[in-house]
Amino acid sequence: MDFTIGLFTILLQIPRVISFIDGGCPPDKPFCSAVGCSSTCPEPYFVNGSNCVLSCGNLSVNERQCVSSCPEGHFVRESLTVAGGRPYMKRQCVEFCNEDEYIFNTSCVKTCPLSSPYIGSGQAPVYTKTYHGTRVSKNVCGTACPLNEPLKENFTVFGINYTRCILSCKTIIDGDFCVSKCNAKRPVFEGRCVAKCPLSHPLLNSKYQCVPTCTSSLVLQKQECLCPPHLPVVYDGQCAASCNNLFMYPSTDVSLCVNSCKDTDFTLDRICVEVCPRNTSLYVKSCVLKCPVQLPYWCETVKGQECSFHSGNISDGHFVCTNKCPSGMYVVNNVCASTCPKFSNSGECVTSCPTDRPYVFKNITCFDTYISKSWYDDTGTIYCLSTSKIKTDLTCVAKCPAGYQLYSNECVLSCNAQLVSFNNSCVSECPEGMFVEETSATQISWQDNGHSMSVNDKTYVVIEIKELINGNKCVAKCDKFMFNGTCIDTCPDSFPFEKNGSCDNYTCESFYYEDKTNKAHLHCVPRCYNGDVSIGYQCFQACPESAYQYGDICVMSCPPEAPVIEVNISSECGGQLWCTTGLRQKICRKFCSKTLLNITGIASCVDVCPPPLLEYKKRCVKTCPPEAPIINNTFVVNQQWHYGHVRNVTKSFNECVFSCDVRGKPLDKSKLFCTSECPSNLPFIISNICSSECNESMLRNNESFGIECVHACPKGKVNVIGHCLDPASCGDENAYAYDGRCVNSCPKDRPFGMNGGNRSCIADCGKDYLFSNGTCIYINSCKESMIVFEGQCIEKCPGGYGIFDTCYHMIFFVLWVIVVFGLLIVFIRLGRQIFKEYFIVLRMIASASYLSSLTHILSKSLETSGLELENDYDTDSFGIDIQGFDDDVPLLRLTGIVDTSEASTEAQTLADVHATESDDDETLCI
């Protein structure tokens, strides 16, 4: 078929080809192609003369034209491509080569040919294209370096060796090549390799550079000068045979003579060293072969640090002389050691454990650790700094620590496979009456796992490994099952029954359970547990899907005495493999339960009757009986298991009823159906029955299911011209709904009128709320300037009320004034004299000027009478006694030395004077 179509297509092209041969393409379509003439050669075609071609062959491409050579100043870039399903080499003319390309003659290439291995800027400047514009290319292929780039350096491109032509070297010049160092240990002078140093720079430093002199600073900076073998040291900048009495810094090539060692270094036989050798110990800045008597012990530590418990096994440390070893370390041949060569006993190293502590406990610890914790691991991973910080201590103990067993005088975590643990010792077998139980313990070891942890300039390379090792121990009772004297988790298949905690192969004489939770074992029971069922003698919590439950047994079909099948949904089935969440349990019953229905003629129970059947007295019927002729659509809500949880499922069905009793579902007599909306020809509802009109005496209440005809409006609505409407329909802003009617003011039993959509009268706003301007507000929202009164938040008290913290009736204030006035009269009558005297005394005490004036008047009066006041009298203690009130004139009693017989008339005009005699002085009463 495909061949036929292709042949037919070729035959269709023959006339066009013949026309091309005869006369060529017309001027309006000048370009020729394999399928006809065209006005242009679109992509991916190129123009070759008057033809449209897919490739230019050996020609070059310039602006989609096939040309024999690129324009002057252009380059050729070759690329392998495909045209017409065949590969060919495309030669594109470009103005610039890319920065990652090389220029060979007039071509852009990825690598220079081997005949032109020198790469530089060329004899004449050639420009290349970069991201920042154009620049002179330094990737021109040539047969030799140009004069302006005389130096060379080697490099590779795609594994091919080339020579880069450059103007200057960043390293050392050897001949005309740039090198990192001179061959054959030739010295370097002024950046070039030379055969030997000139006389002006006769010495060499460690970099084989020619220098005029060898200074101390060069030596101390590890740039040692090179001297001949017979003059091995540098003394005063020159090579010498020895340092005489000076100190020396040694080196492989040359040593330096100095007057003194650096403060941070030490001396060893007049040689300066950074740390003391391992066969010496530091004592007062000197390395000695033997410590003095007062500091007899050798302690290994890091340079600059004191001896401590963490000392020892330090690769870059040295020994220091000390008077005692740190706590936790041992003395071994006068050397402080973190571990003993053999055993440790009470802090001392011994060759064998004593009889009172005969057992050996092996403890492996690291004394320089770091704990790395993460969000998913609270315990963390423990790292050790290095293996040299791991301490293995063999300690002599009287008994093994808790969790360890005694085996051949050693404390081990677990006995080997041939032994068992009993009383913390490894024995060959358990005592009679005991059983073998598998146990495990965690063994800790350290290993370098190749991963490091850097913390606080330290690199921790060793990690703690916890390994679980198994063993056996003797127990008096097994936790699960016992078989052949051994405690096991699962009884074997050949002994599947459990009897008194042991595995047995006997057969149950009654019923039995298979317990999946304990990896399958069987145990006998006299009967299945309450609510469970049996298949044969095996007990289950539910029957399998293929069986029916009848009583407490599973049957394959229901018997005649219980023909009805009821389906229940179970949430759990005791681990049975065929029982999952949401399993349908089929139960044989004589009758359906009250929550399910019996389909007539079918021995099954369902939740609801399927349409078109109707429910009547828990049975499904085809038509409603005369005693219940009306159809009502209703629903039930059942609980079902769905993906492991309970969900409510609503199912609707039709039932037969005697009347439509639910408000909102009136009776449509034309259909004998409780409808949710009355038909248009029966828009009114009277006694929940759709009717054609309302009685004139009845009110009309609009609802979604129709217009109810009622004698009184329902709660929340008001009568507005015979219609039950929302309170907002009362019209007037001051009108409110009250008992189904509109009122201009709320009565006393419901005094508060609410604003907004629900304009109704309410008794109160409820607990913690107050009425304010037609709304209910929270009690704390009532401002301090407002008054809380009888469940309201108001600005001022109502008429007939006064304010005193809150509003009180005016009668309260009248009674209060009467009570206070009565109490005041009683108080005045009982204490008139005391009150007046107290008042006068207070006034006199408060006025010092009054006392001064009184004293002056008395003095003048007494002088006219020939009497005198003593000069040293004290006005504060001047005797003034209020005797009482006599005709509203206070009587004062003045105590002084007065002769009453000589009282002057002037004094008598000021006050009534009553003289009262005493033994030596007299009292003058005014």
RODOZA-980664 format. One record per residue (C-alpha): residue in three letters; x, y, z. Coordinates in steps of 0.001 Angstrom, whole numbers, padded with zeros to 6 digits, always signed. Layout:
N
alaXYZ/...
REM end
This chain:
926
met+000000+000000+000000/asp+002776+002471+000940/phe+004670+001637-002259/thr+001590+002360-004360/ile+001071+005766-002748/gly+004771+006657-003262/leu+004665+005628-006928/phe+001539+007671-007479/thr+003188+010745-005903/ile+006237+010407-008256/leu+003979+010153-011305/leu+002259+013381-010246/gln+005639+015198-010234/ile+006659+014112-013793/pro+004766+016975-015534/arg+006435+019554-013293/val+009910+018170-013979/ile+009252+018207-017717/ser+008150+021843-017476/phe+011428+022739-015675/ile+013434+021108-018491/asp+011445+022869-021134/gly+011483+026470-019953/gly+012847+026859-016280/cys+011068+028853-013528/pro+009193+032103-014273/pro+010424+035506-012929/asp+007777+035630-010177/lys+009016+032267-008876/pro+012679+032256-009839/phe+013954+029529-007485/cys+013787+025894-008461/ser+013212+022992-006047/ala+012507+019300-006284/val+008743+019913-006003/gly+008391+023050-008109/cys+009183+026751-008441/ser+009184+029077-005428/ser+009467+032822-004852/thr+011916+032274-001949/cys+014057+029553-000432/pro+012733+029284+003187/glu+014609+027599+006017/pro+016124+025070+006109/tyr+016920+025606+002372/phe+019884+027559+000991/val+020155+029503-002297/asn+022601+027946-004777/gly+022332+029982-007959/ser+018646+029652-008937/asn+018084+026469-006958/cys+016832+025822-003398/val+019073+023181-001811/leu+019242+021557+001630/ser+023054+021690+001689/cys+025755+023673-000074/gly+028033+020643-000353/asn+031689+021724-000482/leu+030690+025397-000778/ser+030444+027809+002161/val+027290+029418+003542/asn+027072+033203+003832/glu+023714+034694+004778/arg+021920+031535+003467/gln+023760+031804+000119/cys+026106+029115-001168/val+029443+030795-001983/ser+032777+029469-003152/ser+034635+031498-000499/cys+033702+033714+002469/pro+033925+037530+002138/glu+037187+039189+003073/gly+037683+039477+006854/his+035375+036541+007558/phe+036168+033059+008907/val+034814+029601+008169/arg+033303+027548+011030/glu+032690+023907+010183/ser+029943+021928+011936/leu+028498+018484+011364/thr+024752+018605+010625/val+021994+016634+008867/ala+020035+017638+005742/gly+017487+015483+003951/gly+018254+012644+006332/arg+021941+012563+005367/pro+024896+014016+007311/tyr+027092+016677+005744/met+029753+019221+006847/lys+028282+022731+006972/arg+030829+025550+006381/gln+029349+028716+007839/cys+030905+032157+007187/val+031255+034163+010441/glu+032654+037589+011189/phe+034441+036574+014424/cys+035596+033373+016059/asn+034392+032651+019614/glu+036620+033092+022626/asp+036903+029332+023174/glu+037932+028705+019548/tyr+041332+028833+017830/ile+042096+030553+014499/phe+043895+028554+011825/asn+044377+030450+008560/thr+040773+031658+007949/ser+038953+028928+009914/cys+037564+028756+013463/val+038653+025430+014976/lys+038400+023761+018392/thr+042059+022649+018297/cys+045033+023692+016219/pro+046460+021142+013744/leu+049647+019377+014837/ser+051562+021166+012074/ser+050889+024494+013863/pro+051451+023719+017586/tyr+052367+027275+018662/ile+049478+029387+019857/gly+049674+033151+020376/ser+048484+036475+018957/gly+049967+035793+015513/gln+052061+037926+013212/ala+049210+040398+012628/pro+046367+041211+015064/val+043236+039082+014620/tyr+040061+039919+016545/thr+037797+037469+018379/lys+034321+037819+019845/thr+033771+037824+023636/tyr+030868+038532+025973/his+032250+042047+026462/gly+032785+042815+022761/thr+035793+042113+020530/arg+039494+041939+021399/val+042760+040810+019842/ser+042791+037025+019835/lys+045610+035174+021541/asn+044434+031840+020081/val+046083+032016+016646/cys+047703+028773+015463/gly+051243+029063+014056/thr+054428+027170+013237/ala+056547+029355+015567/cys+056121+032095+018189/pro+056027+035697+016902/leu+058761+038199+017828/asn+056472+040112+020153/glu+055856+036910+022244/pro+059291+035286+022564/leu+058638+033148+025694/lys+056850+029824+025789/glu+054923+027621+028210/asn+053457+024176+027685/phe+049753+023350+028028/thr+047236+020803+026685/val+043924+021008+024793/phe+041795+017850+024761/gly+044892+015879+025755/ile+047042+017301+022919/asn+050301+019092+023866/tyr+050690+022671+022610/thr+053017+025600+023246/arg+051606+028948+024412/cys+053501+032040+023188/ile+053682+034799+025832/leu+055481+038074+026458/ser+056596+037459+030092/cys+056679+034653+032683/lys+055010+034640+036070/thr+057442+031950+037281/ile+061077+031192+036323/ile+062610+031441+032826/asp+064675+028469+031709/gly+065979+029277+028222/asp+062867+030609+026520/phe+060367+028437+028490/cys+058491+029329+031679/val+059049+026662+034392/ser+058169+026278+038058/lys+061745+025276+039015/cys+065123+024826+037401/asn+066290+021381+036339/ala+069302+019646+037908/lys+069132+021926+040997/arg+070436+024882+039073/pro+070237+028171+041033/val+067916+031067+040223/phe+069233+034550+039706/glu+066969+037477+038783/gly+064168+035105+037725/arg+066275+032976+035372/cys+067947+029596+035739/val+071739+029957+035748/ala+074602+027489+035836/lys+076039+029058+039039/cys+075550+032122+041204/pro+077508+035290+040306/leu+080136+036687+042664/ser+077787+039410+043839/his+075326+036765+045160/pro+077487+033782+046093/leu+075128+032023+048652/leu+071948+029991+048111/asn+068830+029940+050264/ser+066454+027000+050550/lys+064646+028074+047364/tyr+067926+027850+045442/gln+067918+031580+044944/cys+071206+033443+044783/val+071607+035813+047793/pro+074521+038098+048777/thr+074586+037043+052508/cys+072853+034515+054746/thr+071017+036439+057490/ser+069601+035088+060724/ser+066088+036043+059673/leu+066330+033763+056647/val+067343+030810+058788/leu+064636+031399+061400/gln+062061+031572+058575/lys+063140+028113+057409/gln+064861+029586+054356/glu+068166+027956+055257/cys+071262+029066+053408/leu+073387+026411+051789/cys+076972+026055+052969/pro+079665+023575+051960/pro+080033+020393+054073/his+083251+021553+055808/leu+081494+024811+056896/pro+078089+023487+058166/val+076942+026493+060234/val+076188+030166+059585/tyr+078092+032389+061965/asp+077695+036160+061682/gly+076169+035804+058188/gln+079009+033627+056869/cys+079575+029886+056650/ala+081724+028585+059542/ala+082964+025318+061047/ser+081240+025687+064494/cys+079287+028063+066752/asn+081964+028079+069500/asn+080087+029014+072750/leu+076886+030178+071084/phe+073611+028265+070722/met+072685+026613+067462/tyr+069471+026073+065487/pro+070052+022831+063559/ser+068925+022220+059974/thr+069409+019626+057277/asp+071389+021934+054966/val+072838+024550+057288/ser+072629+025461+060988/leu+072463+028961+062481/cys+074508+030237+065405/val+072564+032483+067840/asn+073281+034129+071196/ser+070180+032559+072803/cys+067244+030379+071867/lys+063764+031800+071379/asp+061605+032103+074500/thr+059245+029394+073243/asp+062066+026909+072509/phe+064274+024727+074749/thr+067957+023751+074856/leu+069568+020348+074448/asp+073394+020504+074801/arg+073382+024125+073491/ile+071120+023126+070608/cys+067793+024969+070285/val+064790+022631+069880/glu+061027+023253+069705/val+060204+020149+071762/cys+062397+017812+073757/pro+063233+014469+072107/arg+061320+011382+073303/asn+064317+010093+075300/thr+064533+013346+077306/ser+062270+015295+079656/leu+061825+019057+080068/tyr+063231+020626+083219/val+063579+024447+083508/lys+063813+025132+079744/ser+066326+022326+079246/cys+065948+018811+077925/val+067486+016343+080408/leu+068082+012634+080321/lys+067072+012234+083983/cys+064639+014289+086074/pro+065860+015681+089428/val+064879+014050+092745/gln+062335+016762+093631/leu+060524+016195+090276/pro+061076+012484+089702/tyr+058168+011608+087353/trp+057953+011909+083576/cys+054588+013141+082211/glu+053780+013417+078514/thr+051938+016570+077432/val+051549+019083+074605/lys+054089+021885+074391/gly+053031+024822+076546/gln+050500+022799+078618/glu+050751+021312+082082/cys+050606+017619+082804/ser+046977+016397+083116/phe+044842+013285+082895/his+044404+013881+079151/ser+048184+013685+078683/gly+049769+010665+077104/asn+049943+009159+073630/ile+050499+012587+072046/ser+052196+012500+068660/asp+053502+016092+068798/gly+054132+016268+072565/his+057090+015707+074883/phe+057803+014706+078487/val+058057+017142+081392/cys+059406+016554+084903/thr+056696+016663+087619/asn+056493+015955+091365/lys+053379+013734+091051/cys+051179+012204+088400/pro+047663+013667+087835/ser+044659+011996+089431/gly+043459+008998+087434/met+046903+008198+086008/tyr+049269+005430+087009/val+053057+005411+087705/val+054916+002952+085481/asn+058729+003100+085845/asn+058501+006739+086971/val+056382+007591+083885/cys+052786+008846+084239/ala+050589+006529+082175/ser+046853+006563+081435/thr+046745+002753+081491/cys+048688-000016+083166/pro+050750-002496+081167/lys+048754-005365+082697/phe+046263-004712+085504/ser+045254-001856+087790/asn+044268-002378+091416/ser+043085+000512+093600/gly+044923+003055+091451/glu+048200+001097+091190/cys+049601-001051+088426/val+050083-004735+089270/thr+051213-007750+087335/ser+048363-009937+088677/cys+045135-009356+090611/pro+045178-010070+094386/thr+043018-012736+096030/asp+040531-010212+097490/arg+039969-008690+094015/pro+040551-011654+091720/tyr+038343-010730+088758/val+039308-008631+085748/phe+036964-005962+084327/lys+037896-004568+080913/asn+036815-000943+080440/ile+037366+000900+077141/thr+036842+004663+077207/cys+037884+007770+075297/phe+039013+010761+077358/asp+038481+013376+074628/thr+034986+012979+073169/tyr+032322+015057+071441/ile+028594+014214+071269/ser+026844+015199+068043/lys+023058+015405+068492/ser+020323+015909+065912/trp+016571+016578+065899/tyr+015811+012902+065273/asp+018355+011461+067758/asp+018430+012797+071319/thr+021210+010425+072439/gly+023477+011573+069620/thr+026631+010097+068124/ile+029802+010035+070222/tyr+033103+010896+068526/cys+036611+010401+069887/leu+039505+012689+068940/ser+041791+009862+067857/thr+042635+006258+068626/ser+045471+007511+070866/lys+042819+008967+073190/ile+041124+005592+073716/lys+041979+004051+077068/thr+041751+000297+077665/asp+041924-000443+081393/leu+042017-003933+082946/thr+040822-003361+086519/cys+040882-005853+089391/val+037433-006083+091050/ala+035917-008102+093895/lys+032794-008803+091805/cys+031670-007985+088280/pro+029611-004818+087701/ala+025865-005049+087109/gly+025037-006462+083675/tyr+028335-008405+083428/gln+028900-012131+083840/leu+031896-013906+085348/tyr+033747-016189+082951/ser+037235-017568+083763/asn+038005-014708+086178/glu+036941-012148+083557/cys+033838-009945+083514/val+032054-010314+080163/leu+028849-008807+078813/ser+027488-012122+077558/cys+028390-015781+077872/asn+029366-017619+074710/ala+026914-019800+072801/gln+027789-023000+074742/leu+027194-021426+078190/val+024320-019773+080030/ser+024218-017032+082656/phe+023165-017949+086183/asn+023698-015693+089219/asn+025979-013425+087116/ser+028261-016354+086210/cys+028646-018390+083028/val+027692-022056+083611/ser+027335-025025+081315/glu+023619-025615+082073/cys+020767-024237+084158/pro+019868-025777+087520/glu+016962-028205+087632/gly+013559-026465+087393/met+014883-023441+085504/phe+014652-022636+081818/val+016951-021090+079204/glu+015918-017691+077861/glu+017660-015656+075173/thr+019064-012312+076265/ser+021081-009508+074701/ala+023493-006756+075726/thr+025026-003704+074068/gln+028780-003799+073504/ile+030621-000537+072808/ser+033685-000304+070592/trp+035522+002450+068688/gln+036520+002547+065046/asp+037693+004998+062415/asn+034842+005087+059898/gly+036453+007561+057522/his+034155+010438+058518/ser+035433+013258+060691/met+033756+015904+062859/ser+035489+019305+063265/val+034614+021177+066476/asn+036527+024018+068168/asp+039655+023579+066029/lys+039661+019831+066767/thr+039004+017052+064275/tyr+037366+013933+065731/val+037972+010896+063534/val+036894+007911+065680/ile+033243+007040+066251/glu+031576+004985+068980/ile+030004+001754+067686/lys+027203+000035+069614/glu+026799-003655+068811/leu+024063-005942+070118/ile+025393-009327+071250/asn+023143-012268+072149/gly+023403-014798+074932/asn+021358-017070+077192/lys+020333-016849+080838/cys+018515-019056+083346/val+014998-018011+084417/ala+012456-019564+086765/lys+009493-018784+084441/cys+009153-018033+080745/asp+007453-014831+079648/lys+005686-016503+076707/phe+006126-020210+075971/met+008422-023024+077071/phe+009572-025823+074796/asn+012283-028395+075590/gly+013465-026382+078597/thr+013913-023207+076493/cys+011808-020046+076474/ile+010545-019175+072985/asp+008224-016595+071427/thr+006376-018996+069095/cys+005496-022623+069445/pro+006736-024830+066572/asp+004245-026121+064005/ser+004567-029674+065306/phe+003664-028520+068858/pro+001074-025819+068173/phe-001032-026007+071358/glu-000295-024010+074509/lys-000915-025779+077799/asn+000061-024139+081093/gly+002619-021992+079280/ser+004242-024964+077468/cys+004050-025983+073820/asp+002262-029315+073283/asn+001064-031456+070372/tyr-002072-032920+071966/thr-005544-032357+070447/cys-008129-030185+072201/glu-011109-032110+073542/ser-013266-028989+073189/phe-012783-025643+071418/tyr-009566-023757+070702/tyr-008305-020326+069578/glu-005507-019457+067198/asp-003781-016338+068570/lys-002264-014277+065741/thr-000867-011630+068073/asn+001714-014084+069485/lys+002938-015297+066078/ala+000321-018095+065926/his-000183-020556+068731/leu-003247-022520+069759/his-004817-022757+073200/cys-007799-024808+074337/val-010957-023414+075933/pro-014065-025179+077252/arg-016234-022987+074979/cys-015837-019969+072705/tyr-015901-016622+074453/asn-019149-014690+074681/gly-019982-013107+071319/asp-017519-015249+069342/val-018431-017964+066839/ser-016978-021341+065895/ile-016253-023254+062700/gly-015943-026816+063801/tyr-013979-026551+067061/gln-011977-023448+066159/cys-013213-020148+067624/phe-013361-016880+065713/gln-014592-013399+066479/ala-016596-013378+063233/cys-017566-015718+060430/pro-015716-015579+057115/glu-017274-013746+054158/ser-018555-016959+052594/ala-020426-018094+055744/tyr-023422-016911+057785/gln-023623-016541+061543/tyr-026388-018508+063205/gly-026237-018165+066948/asp-022630-018852+067915/ile-021727-021029+064931/cys-020951-020354+061273/val-023117-022069+058626/met-022965-022082+054857/ser-026736-021350+054547/cys-029423-020140+056949/pro-031772-022791+058430/pro-035603-022648+057897/glu-036165-021410+061465/ala-033989-018320+060757/pro-034388-017615+057044/val-033774-013866+057090/ile-030244-012555+056394/glu-029170-009367+058142/val-025927-007622+057244/asn-023810-005793+059872/ile-020596-003812+059381/ser-017777-004820+061747/ser-014770-002637+062665/glu-012462-005387+063906/cys-012267-009120+063520/gly-009640-010234+066010/gly-006708-010362+063625/gln-008246-012882+061194/leu-006556-012627+057821/trp-009845-012590+055930/cys-011395-010003+058241/thr-010565-006337+057735/thr-012073-003026+058746/gly-015527-002664+057197/leu-016237-006442+056874/arg-019866-007315+056144/gln-021120-009820+058737/lys-024133-011813+057530/ile-026396-013036+060357/cys-029295-015484+060138/arg-032387-014135+061950/lys-036016-015145+062365/phe-037083-011505+061935/cys-035264-008332+061002/ser-034212-006090+063893/lys-036079-002826+064460/thr-033506-000730+062602/leu-033700-002778+059381/leu-036431-003674+056920/asn-037616-007015+055575/ile-038079-007053+051809/thr-041281-008894+051024/gly-040600-012290+049563/ile-036813-011995+049990/ala-035078-013422+053038/ser-032805-010374+053521/cys-032698-007275+055662/val-031867-003876+054270/asp-031437-000374+055657/val-034198+001146+053504/cys-036638-000078+050883/pro-035282+000371+047374/pro-037552+002234+044928/pro-040278+001790+043842/leu-041069-000127+047054/leu-042550+001677+050054/glu-042002+001107+053784/tyr-044981+000281+055970/lys-044540-001083+059480/lys-040942-002185+058813/arg-041910-004032+055658/cys-041448-003147+052023/val-044732-002934+050079/lys-045612-002029+046508/thr-048600+000205+047385/cys-049770+001924+050547/pro-052727+000340+052406/pro-056026+002274+053037/glu-055118+002865+056694/ala-051940+004707+055584/pro-052653+006012+052058/ile-050235+008966+052002/ile-046601+008755+050763/asn-043937+010672+052706/asn-040295+010902+051658/thr-037939+010699+054678/phe-034423+009550+055501/val-032308+007637+057996/val-028673+008210+059038/asn-026557+005076+059457/gln-022955+004704+060585/gln-020579+002833+058285/trp-016855+002072+058395/his-014902+003871+055702/tyr-011094+003533+055441/gly-010679+002799+059124/his-013121+005335+060612/val-016863+005768+061139/arg-018812+008062+058846/asn-022515+008942+058709/val-024402+007873+055568/thr-027807+009398+054803/lys-030308+007268+052863/ser-033735+008495+051735/phe-036846+006332+051195/asn-040632+006588+050852/glu-042951+005522+053688/cys-046693+005104+054032/val-048325+007396+056629/phe-051843+008282+057723/ser-051295+012055+057578/cys-048617+014679+056918/asp-047636+015764+060406/val-044344+017540+059760/arg-044603+021320+059329/gly-042999+022298+056066/lys-044240+019148+054301/pro-047976+019735+053719/leu-050307+017213+052093/asp-050908+017448+048366/lys-054313+015686+048099/ser-054071+015414+044339/lys-051051+013104+044675/leu-051549+011838+048243/phe-047987+012949+048886/cys-046337+014991+051650/thr-044759+017658+049509/ser-042061+020215+050199/glu-043861+022817+048035/cys-047579+023161+047316/pro-048613+023286+043643/ser-049464+026649+042061/asn-053229+025913+042017/leu-053163+025111+045753/pro-050825+027778+047137/phe-052339+028038+050641/ile-051793+025680+053581/ile-054559+025062+056147/ser-053863+022510+058906/asn-050801+021348+056876/ile-052947+020621+053790/cys-052487+022425+050463/ser-055625+024508+049759/ser-056858+026959+047125/glu-057558+029912+049513/cys-057447+031168+053116/asn-060422+032013+055328/glu-060941+035769+055749/ser-060468+035507+059519/met-057034+033881+059183/leu-053621+035512+058735/arg-051255+034696+055864/asn-047725+033532+056696/asn-045360+033201+053727/glu-042919+030258+053926/ser-040690+028519+051368/phe-043086+025581+051137/gly-046221+027780+050702/ile-048495+030332+052349/glu-049719+029178+055745/cys-053176+030241+056929/val-052869+030792+060697/his-054857+032396+063504/ala-051723+033934+065081/cys-048319+034752+063658/pro-045459+032392+064633/lys-042728+033530+066951/gly-040432+036101+065381/lys-043086+037546+063037/val-045720+040310+063423/asn-049179+040909+061977/val-049032+043637+059355/ile-052403+044099+057663/gly-053251+040401+057833/his-049790+039156+056837/cys-047141+037652+059114/leu-043956+039541+058354/asp-040517+040178+059863/pro-040366+042820+062660/ala-038520+045129+060271/ser-041776+045398+058282/cys-043464+047354+061077/gly-042467+050481+059125/asp-041985+053167+061774/glu-038451+053521+063184/asn-039944+053526+066705/ala-042121+050440+066103/tyr-041190+047029+067575/ala-042546+043501+067406/tyr-044353+042296+070513/asp-046515+039155+070741/gly-046987+039025+066972/arg-047982+042657+066536/cys-046271+046030+066044/val-046123+048402+069045/asn-044710+051931+069318/ser-043114+051250+072713/cys-042127+048047+074473/pro-044197+047055+077578/lys-042740+046593+081059/asp-042369+042793+080825/arg-040104+043262+077780/pro-038966+046875+078035/phe-035999+046932+075640/gly-036558+047539+071933/met-033856+046133+069616/asn-032794+048003+066495/gly-031720+046495+063179/gly-033419+043719+061244/asn-034948+042087+064336/arg-036909+045003+065788/ser-038416+043136+068726/cys-038997+043700+072443/ile-036789+041733+074854/ala-036796+041366+078650/asp-032993+041613+079070/cys-029704+041029+077244/gly-028668+038088+079400/lys-025809+037512+081812/asp-022779+039862+081507/tyr-024530+041991+078866/leu-026294+045393+079017/phe-028855+047127+076797/ser-027577+050330+075169/asn-029230+052341+072372/gly-031081+049437+070790/thr-028246+046853+071021/cys-026760+044499+073617/ile-023159+045221+074649/tyr-020709+043422+076935/ile-020754+044792+080493/asn-017084+045847+080295/ser-017874+047918+077176/cys-019990+050356+079209/lys-017825+053500+079575/glu-016974+054957+083003/ser-018958+058113+082200/met-022083+055962+081687/ile-024385+054552+084388/val-025310+050874+084848/phe-028990+050734+085869/glu-031460+047837+085708/gly-029614+045970+082932/gln-028940+049131+080911/cys-025934+051322+080092/ile-027342+054911+080101/glu-025960+058446+080104/lys-028253+059822+082877/cys-030832+058539+085295/pro-034494+058556+084219/gly-037014+061078+085603/gly-037807+060700+089308/tyr-034346+059198+089971/gly-031139+060663+091305/ile-027559+059433+090946/phe-025367+058187+093778/asp-022964+055631+092245/thr-026052+054345+090403/cys-029640+055551+089954/tyr-031876+055655+093074/his-035499+056771+093339/met-036018+060273+094821/ile-037918+058763+097779/phe-034590+057181+098783/phe-032919+060599+098968/val-035857+062124+100991/leu-035684+059281+103512/trp-031907+059640+103684/val-032142+063391+104500/ile-034787+062762+107174/val-032663+060075+108853/val-029515+062194+108783/phe-031351+065295+110094/gly-032891+063283+112955/leu-029533+061846+113947/leu-028031+065354+113889/ile-030715+066686+116275/val-030140+063818+118701/phe-026400+064372+118571/ile-026760+068132+119223/arg-029105+067638+122177/leu-026885+065060+123807/gly-023539+066734+123236/arg-024260+070439+122679/gln-021962+071639+125484/ile-019110+069247+124568/phe-019422+070066+120896/lys-019196+073846+121430/glu-016223+073627+123801/tyr-014409+071327+121395/phe-015084+073672+118533/ile-013767+076731+120413/val-010586+074954+121564/leu-009820+073806+118023/arg-010299+077310+116698/met-008035+078788+119359/ile-005309+076223+118822/ala-005391+076847+115109/ser-004960+080585+115503/ala-001681+081600+117239/ser-002478+085279+116586/tyr-005709+084911+118570/leu-003783+083681+121646/ser-001262+086499+121322/ser-004049+089093+121151/leu-005840+087524+124097/thr-002642+087603+126187/his-002086+091279+125326/ile-005629+092243+126323/leu-005388+090344+129616/ser-002048+092002+130414/lys-003473+095491+129857/ser-006529+094687+131918/leu-004483+093342+134792/glu-002110+096342+134732/thr-005026+098741+135204/ser-006085+096606+138159/gly-002605+096668+139698/leu-001891+093046+138791/glu+001069+091513+136873/leu+001695+088440+134828/glu+004819+086457+135511/asn+007555+087076+132912/asp+008360+083441+132430/tyr+004853+082281+131631/asp+004394+079870+128750/thr+001542+080662+126389/asp+001388+077041+125378/ser+000732+076008+128973/phe-001325+079025+129912/gly-004316+077716+131825/ile-007384+078152+129655/asp-010370+076121+130663/ile-013717+076282+128946/gln-016294+075968+131696/gly-019242+075903+129405/phe-021642+078134+127520/asp-023578+080788+129377/asp-025695+082991+127180/asp-023409+082025+124287/val-020413+083665+126018/pro-017544+081282+126797/leu-016123+081414+130299/leu-012345+081080+130553/arg-010512+080095+133654/leu-007090+081745+133929/thr-004726+080471+136523/gly-002330+083093+137937/ile-001290+085038+141062/val-004152+087531+141134/asp-005648+089626+143886/thr-009386+089583+143205/ser-010018+092465+145553/glu-008050+094813+143250/ala-009634+093882+139994/ser-010062+096987+137890/thr-013221+098199+136326/glu-011610+097952+132810/ala-011075+094266+133280/gln-014604+093804+134418/thr-015848+095511+131247/leu-014000+092971+129084/ala-015526+089934+130759/asp-017385+088674+133773/val-014806+087679+136299/his-015505+084993+138864/ala-012811+084532+141451/thr-012282+081210+143033/glu-009930+081003+145948/ser-007359+078324+146454/asp-004545+077780+149009/asp-001728+079959+147554/asp-003017+081323+144257/glu-006359+082301+142904/thr-008274+081387+139754/leu-009780+084150+137660/cys-012741+083117+135483/ile-013639+085333+132544/
REM end
